[in-house]
Amino acid sequence: MVPQRQALLTGATGFIASHLLPALLADGWSVRACGRRPRPDWFPAEVDYRSVDLTRPEELEGLYDGVTHLFHLAGASSSTSTEEEMHRANVVATRNLVAGAPAELERVVHMSSTSVYGEEVQLPVPVPEDVVPSPSRGYGKAKWATEQEVWARGESGLPVVVLRPVSVFGPGNVKLLGSAVLDVALERWAGLDTVAVHARPVEQRMVHVDDLVAASLHLATHEGAAGHAYNVVAEEYPSSHAVTGILADAFGMGMTLADDPECGLGYEARASAHTQMLEQGMAPHILLTRQRFRFMGKTNRNNRLRLDALLSTGFRFTHGDLEPAIRSTIDWYREHHWVITR
Ligand SMILES: NC(=O)c1ccc[n+]([C@@H]2O[C@H](COP(=O)([O-])OP(=O)(O)OC[C@H]3O[C@@H](n4cnc5c(N)ncnc54)[C@H](OP(=O)(O)O)[C@@H]3O)[C@@H](O)[C@H]2O)c1
């Protein structure tokens, strides 16, 4: 008989966990899930949900009862949080969470980020996981400090695995690629037939959420994974032009290269189209960013990442071909009215 595995899933109300939770259940795990908000309606009845603010140690009472594996996804990013909030939701929350972790846990799977490497100090490229990171922005600094909280418990015997994904996309994503899809939908709504993108291409790095979920499950049980960090990135690195071309085509638009980095519809015009689309029934979930194509504009001297560690565990990507994965994500947004067209 397969021994019963009980997961404690933090950040359960977030984007990545909305895919990991069903995958755990489908794999036969018992799941205790927690987020701060009240229990979401879509959670299956068998999920033991706790509404917990991890920055408040008194709320963690009994959280680990019966738990064999911790999947720690709770955190905050710069898309919606200040530096202070990022510190609290990442570093303080994780310190509290791992302080109470029982020594008998079979695995601690911590969701970090490749932002820990930073963009300014040149690291060996492709970046290996054992490099000394040099995070350059608030989010990367918070995620790196958070990792230290987890590794410290690893040194005292907990079997810790750290995943470092790049920008994650897929159904339900409200930021990053999701916001870029919204930007193109707004321009289509406003009557444009061509999407302008800055002529200087910027190399992107992305991973589909299903691949990240599969890697999380794989590393949660893979013998020998404990004590290691793993970059998680699709092997293909598309340019900003290639990604914009896919988005434009999905909305029946052409693409043009512009000398102006601020090209395209300005924020006020996008916000106005956004208001109209919401009035016409568009769901309000995707984040409208002041900066158009926010996630595609940043160059990064450390963009390429080594994948040998993950691949040597036998893991294989199923959404390595990004174009169909991006197209099917856009289809999902349209089917669920997260973006609409006239
Ligand atoms: N999405 C990406 O592209 C990406 C890339 C690399 C790494 N990551 C990392 O992956 C993890 C999950 O990302 P995501 O995009 O799924 O996040 P998300 O959608 O923003 O969800 C964040 C989750 O964390 C919970 N949370 C935040 N502060 C908390 C606190 N003080 N106490 C308890 N729960 C708290 C939220 O709960 P409520 O909403 O209920 O308050 C929510 O469930 C994060 O650690 C993130 O840094 C994400």
Ligand as a Chemical Component Dictionary entry (heavy atoms), coordinates in Angstrom:
data_LIG
# 
_chem_comp.id                   LIG 
_chem_comp.type                 NON-POLYMER 
_chem_comp.pdbx_formal_charge   0 
_chem_comp.three_letter_code    LIG 
# 
loop_
_chem_comp_atom.comp_id 
_chem_comp_atom.atom_id 
_chem_comp_atom.alt_atom_id 
_chem_comp_atom.type_symbol 
_chem_comp_atom.charge 
_chem_comp_atom.model_Cartn_x 
_chem_comp_atom.model_Cartn_y 
_chem_comp_atom.model_Cartn_z 
_chem_comp_atom.pdbx_ordinal 
LIG N1  N1  N 0  3.964  33.864 -10.638 1  
LIG C1  C1  C 0  5.233  33.859 -11.046 2  
LIG O1  O1  O 0  5.539  34.167 -12.221 3  
LIG C2  C2  C 0  6.333  33.482 -10.100 4  
LIG C3  C3  C 0  7.639  33.389 -10.596 5  
LIG C4  C4  C 0  8.666  33.012 -9.723  6  
LIG C5  C5  C 0  8.384  32.722 -8.396  7  
LIG N2  N2  N 1  7.101  32.847 -7.936  8  
LIG C6  C6  C 0  6.842  32.558 -6.517  9  
LIG O2  O2  O 0  5.859  31.539 -6.454  10 
LIG C7  C7  C 0  5.030  31.734 -5.298  11 
LIG C8  C8  C 0  3.569  31.725 -5.717  12 
LIG O3  O3  O 0  3.389  32.703 -6.717  13 
LIG P1  P1  P 0  1.933  33.086 -7.269  14 
LIG O4  O4  O 0  2.132  33.884 -8.510  15 
LIG O5  O5  O -1 1.069  31.885 -7.269  16 
LIG O6  O6  O 0  1.473  34.082 -6.112  17 
LIG P2  P2  P 0  0.088  34.870 -5.932  18 
LIG O7  O7  O 0  -0.895 34.484 -6.969  19 
LIG O8  O8  O 0  0.452  36.305 -5.812  20 
LIG O9  O9  O 0  -0.422 34.334 -4.528  21 
LIG C9  C9  C 0  0.248  34.639 -3.352  22 
LIG C10 C10 C 0  -0.276 33.736 -2.273  23 
LIG O10 O10 O 0  0.434  34.015 -1.044  24 
LIG C11 C11 C 0  -0.530 34.216 -0.012  25 
LIG N3  N3  N 0  0.029  35.115 0.997   26 
LIG C12 C12 C 0  0.613  36.317 0.789   27 
LIG N4  N4  N 0  0.975  36.851 1.960   28 
LIG C13 C13 C 0  0.641  35.959 2.929   29 
LIG C14 C14 C 0  0.745  35.924 4.334   30 
LIG N5  N5  N 0  1.269  36.952 5.031   31 
LIG N6  N6  N 0  0.260  34.859 5.009   32 
LIG C15 C15 C 0  -0.300 33.823 4.331   33 
LIG N7  N7  N 0  -0.427 33.784 3.001   34 
LIG C16 C16 C 0  0.030  34.855 2.303   35 
LIG C17 C17 C 0  -1.751 34.778 -0.706  36 
LIG O11 O11 O 0  -2.898 34.611 0.111   37 
LIG P3  P3  P 0  -4.218 35.547 -0.054  38 
LIG O12 O12 O 0  -4.266 35.924 -1.514  39 
LIG O13 O13 O 0  -5.330 34.659 0.368   40 
LIG O14 O14 O 0  -4.000 36.733 0.798   41 
LIG C18 C18 C 0  -1.757 33.919 -1.960  42 
LIG O15 O15 O 0  -2.316 32.657 -1.681  43 
LIG C19 C19 C 0  5.465  33.053 -4.654  44 
LIG O16 O16 O 0  6.308  32.764 -3.567  45 
LIG C20 C20 C 0  6.253  33.738 -5.762  46 
LIG O17 O17 O 0  7.282  34.570 -5.246  47 
LIG C21 C21 C 0  6.072  33.213 -8.753  48 
# 
loop_
_chem_comp_bond.comp_id 
_chem_comp_bond.atom_id_1 
_chem_comp_bond.atom_id_2 
_chem_comp_bond.value_order 
_chem_comp_bond.pdbx_ordinal 
LIG N1  C1  SING 1  
LIG C1  O1  DOUB 2  
LIG C1  C2  SING 3  
LIG C2  C3  SING 4  
LIG C2  C21 DOUB 5  
LIG C3  C4  DOUB 6  
LIG C4  C5  SING 7  
LIG C5  N2  DOUB 8  
LIG N2  C6  SING 9  
LIG N2  C21 SING 10 
LIG C6  O2  SING 11 
LIG C6  C20 SING 12 
LIG O2  C7  SING 13 
LIG C7  C8  SING 14 
LIG C7  C19 SING 15 
LIG C8  O3  SING 16 
LIG O3  P1  SING 17 
LIG P1  O4  DOUB 18 
LIG P1  O5  SING 19 
LIG P1  O6  SING 20 
LIG O6  P2  SING 21 
LIG P2  O7  DOUB 22 
LIG P2  O8  SING 23 
LIG P2  O9  SING 24 
LIG O9  C9  SING 25 
LIG C9  C10 SING 26 
LIG C10 O10 SING 27 
LIG C10 C18 SING 28 
LIG O10 C11 SING 29 
LIG C11 N3  SING 30 
LIG C11 C17 SING 31 
LIG N3  C12 SING 32 
LIG N3  C16 SING 33 
LIG C12 N4  DOUB 34 
LIG N4  C13 SING 35 
LIG C13 C14 SING 36 
LIG C13 C16 DOUB 37 
LIG C14 N5  SING 38 
LIG C14 N6  DOUB 39 
LIG N6  C15 SING 40 
LIG C15 N7  DOUB 41 
LIG N7  C16 SING 42 
LIG C17 O11 SING 43 
LIG C17 C18 SING 44 
LIG O11 P3  SING 45 
LIG P3  O12 DOUB 46 
LIG P3  O13 SING 47 
LIG P3  O14 SING 48 
LIG C18 O15 SING 49 
LIG C19 O16 SING 50 
LIG C19 C20 SING 51 
LIG C20 O17 SING 52 
# 
